[in-house]
Amino acid sequence: MARVAVVGVGAIGAAVAAAVQSAGGHELLLCGRRALDRVVVERPDGSAVSVPGPLLTSPAAVEGAADWVLLAVKAHQTPGAAGWLSALCGPGSTVAVLQNGIDHVERVGPLVGDAEVLPVVNWCPVEPVAPGRVRQRDALRLAVPAGAAGEGLAALLGAHADVTVGGAFELEAWRKLCANAVSGLMALAGRPAEIFALGDLREVARRLAHECAAVARAEGVELTDRDADDVIAWIEALPKDAGSSILADRLAGRALEWEARNDVVGRLGRRHGVPTPVSDTVSALLHAASDGVA
């Protein structure tokens, strides 16, 4: 039996907690900011999984290291999770980083001591619908690098997650970054995926995706313009009312995850001399929307 801690029991955190519980045979700790007696996940098949708490709200309540730490706070919230990571990580721990962006190890590694850091790409559309309740719209589809840690995560999550181990992980990470960058347009518009039915907005999204692909190639990752177009097609096929975490944060007046999702494209583009005018504009506007917001 593994001791598993989920840090950040929001949308994706709740979904992975439900998968661990459904797999069975593990001690599950829920760690976050809000005291809840349970978390409910509405699954795509219409069923609902209730993950019992209590949800721990202070690292001081942790008694010993966990075998697995599933880090599901947003990228910009990572420093705030340092206390949890210090309390939960030991030399035998593996920290699965379920965050957006492409620099999981660099971001989290300094906070976990001798624990192993496993970057995870998440393609599961899941969103909060009420405190302690989230709606999972499709399968919990994840990608991880090749190796024992990735195989271990796949086994831990069991049948309620589709975990791809190995393969072209860096390509998958950039593909997801492309989708995240484009989803920032929802936050700027204050509207869900229905906006991608607008022709002029689709053209902005296409240019943004192609800039991301160009930077990926400069970084040595063969993300083609066709791959970028496929990402746009995936977004256009989402339900019209589908949102994103950055849209939810904008509507709730919270700080936005703009640096890991958008700013990184322009920052790396400048390193390689790749122009990213659309990315830079979107990033600046998201920055302005987030500036001074807690």
Solvent accessible surface area in square Angstrom, and as a share of the most:
residue,aa,sasa,rsa
1,M,180,0.80
2,A,19,0.15
3,R,44,0.16
4,V,0,0.00
5,A,0,0.00
6,V,0,0.00
7,V,1,0.01
8,G,11,0.11
9,V,24,0.14
10,G,40,0.38
11,A,23,0.18
12,I,22,0.11
13,G,0,0.00
14,A,0,0.00
15,A,2,0.01
16,V,1,0.00
17,A,0,0.00
18,A,0,0.00
19,A,1,0.00
20,V,1,0.01
21,Q,65,0.29
22,S,48,0.31
23,A,44,0.34
24,G,35,0.34
25,G,57,0.55
26,H,59,0.26
27,E,65,0.29
28,L,44,0.22
29,L,29,0.14
30,L,3,0.02
31,C,0,0.00
32,G,10,0.09
33,R,209,0.76
34,R,138,0.51
35,A,81,0.63
36,L,40,0.20
37,D,104,0.54
38,R,112,0.41
39,V,2,0.01
40,V,21,0.12
41,V,0,0.00
42,E,40,0.18
43,R,27,0.10
44,P,73,0.46
45,D,117,0.61
46,G,71,0.68
47,S,51,0.33
48,A,61,0.47
49,V,21,0.12
50,S,44,0.28
51,V,0,0.00
52,P,77,0.49
53,G,27,0.26
54,P,104,0.65
55,L,12,0.06
56,L,41,0.20
57,T,68,0.39
58,S,47,0.30
59,P,45,0.28
60,A,96,0.75
61,A,52,0.41
62,V,19,0.11
63,E,148,0.67
64,G,47,0.45
65,A,51,0.40
66,A,4,0.03
67,D,68,0.35
68,W,31,0.11
69,V,0,0.00
70,L,1,0.00
71,L,0,0.00
72,A,12,0.09
73,V,24,0.14
74,K,51,0.21
75,A,7,0.06
76,H,63,0.28
77,Q,55,0.24
78,T,2,0.01
79,P,100,0.63
80,G,72,0.69
81,A,3,0.02
82,A,34,0.26
83,G,37,0.35
84,W,21,0.07
85,L,0,0.00
86,S,86,0.56
87,A,34,0.26
88,L,0,0.00
89,C,22,0.13
90,G,14,0.13
91,P,117,0.74
92,G,72,0.69
93,S,4,0.02
94,T,16,0.09
95,V,0,0.00
96,A,0,0.00
97,V,0,0.00
98,L,9,0.04
99,Q,13,0.06
100,N,26,0.13
101,G,8,0.07
102,I,47,0.24
103,D,46,0.24
104,H,7,0.03
105,V,72,0.42
106,E,123,0.55
107,R,46,0.17
108,V,0,0.00
109,G,23,0.22
110,P,108,0.68
111,L,59,0.29
112,V,7,0.04
113,G,67,0.65
114,D,117,0.61
115,A,11,0.08
116,E,97,0.44
117,V,25,0.14
118,L,9,0.04
119,P,19,0.12
120,V,0,0.00
121,V,5,0.03
122,N,25,0.13
123,W,17,0.06
124,C,9,0.05
125,P,32,0.20
126,V,24,0.14
127,E,32,0.14
128,P,72,0.45
129,V,56,0.32
130,A,48,0.37
131,P,99,0.62
132,G,19,0.18
133,R,89,0.32
134,V,6,0.04
135,R,92,0.33
136,Q,11,0.05
137,R,58,0.21
138,D,81,0.42
139,A,54,0.42
140,L,3,0.01
141,R,92,0.34
142,L,2,0.01
143,A,7,0.06
144,V,0,0.00
145,P,35,0.22
146,A,81,0.63
147,G,42,0.40
148,A,90,0.70
149,A,13,0.10
150,G,0,0.00
151,E,103,0.46
152,G,25,0.24
153,L,1,0.01
154,A,28,0.22
155,A,79,0.62
156,L,7,0.03
157,L,1,0.01
158,G,26,0.25
159,A,107,0.83
160,H,86,0.38
161,A,17,0.13
162,D,75,0.39
163,V,24,0.14
164,T,74,0.43
165,V,41,0.24
166,G,8,0.08
167,G,76,0.73
168,A,67,0.52
169,F,31,0.13
170,E,115,0.51
171,L,41,0.21
172,E,31,0.14
173,A,8,0.06
174,W,12,0.04
175,R,58,0.21
176,K,29,0.12
177,L,1,0.00
178,C,0,0.00
179,A,3,0.02
180,N,7,0.04
181,A,1,0.00
182,V,0,0.00
183,S,11,0.07
184,G,0,0.00
185,L,10,0.05
186,M,3,0.01
187,A,0,0.00
188,L,52,0.26
189,A,51,0.40
190,G,30,0.29
191,R,102,0.37
192,P,32,0.20
193,A,4,0.03
194,E,61,0.27
195,I,2,0.01
196,F,4,0.02
197,A,61,0.47
198,L,87,0.43
199,G,44,0.42
200,D,110,0.57
201,L,32,0.16
202,R,91,0.33
203,E,60,0.27
204,V,57,0.32
205,A,0,0.00
206,R,93,0.34
207,R,129,0.47
208,L,1,0.01
209,A,0,0.00
210,H,40,0.18
211,E,21,0.09
212,C,0,0.00
213,A,0,0.00
214,A,29,0.22
215,V,0,0.00
216,A,0,0.00
217,R,85,0.31
218,A,38,0.30
219,E,62,0.28
220,G,61,0.59
221,V,12,0.07
222,E,118,0.53
223,L,0,0.00
224,T,56,0.33
225,D,60,0.31
226,R,173,0.63
227,D,25,0.13
228,A,0,0.00
229,D,56,0.29
230,D,68,0.35
231,V,4,0.03
232,I,15,0.08
233,A,56,0.44
234,W,87,0.31
235,I,2,0.01
236,E,65,0.29
237,A,84,0.65
238,L,27,0.13
239,P,63,0.40
240,K,115,0.49
241,D,93,0.48
242,A,3,0.02
243,G,24,0.24
244,S,24,0.15
245,S,44,0.28
246,I,1,0.00
247,L,8,0.04
248,A,30,0.23
249,D,3,0.02
250,R,92,0.33
251,L,120,0.60
252,A,57,0.44
253,G,51,0.49
254,R,104,0.38
255,A,19,0.15
256,L,4,0.02
257,E,3,0.01
258,W,35,0.12
259,E,96,0.43
260,A,15,0.12
261,R,5,0.02
262,N,3,0.01
263,D,38,0.19
264,V,5,0.03
265,V,1,0.00
266,G,3,0.03
267,R,107,0.39
268,L,10,0.05
269,G,0,0.00
270,R,149,0.55
271,R,157,0.57
272,H,75,0.34
273,G,65,0.62
274,V,30,0.17
275,P,106,0.66
276,T,6,0.03
277,P,85,0.54
278,V,31,0.18
279,S,3,0.02
280,D,53,0.28
281,T,77,0.45
282,V,6,0.04
283,S,8,0.05
284,A,61,0.48
285,L,94,0.47
286,L,0,0.00
287,H,81,0.36
288,A,72,0.56
289,A,30,0.23
290,S,10,0.07
291,D,103,0.53
292,G,85,0.82
293,V,52,0.30
294,A,120,0.93
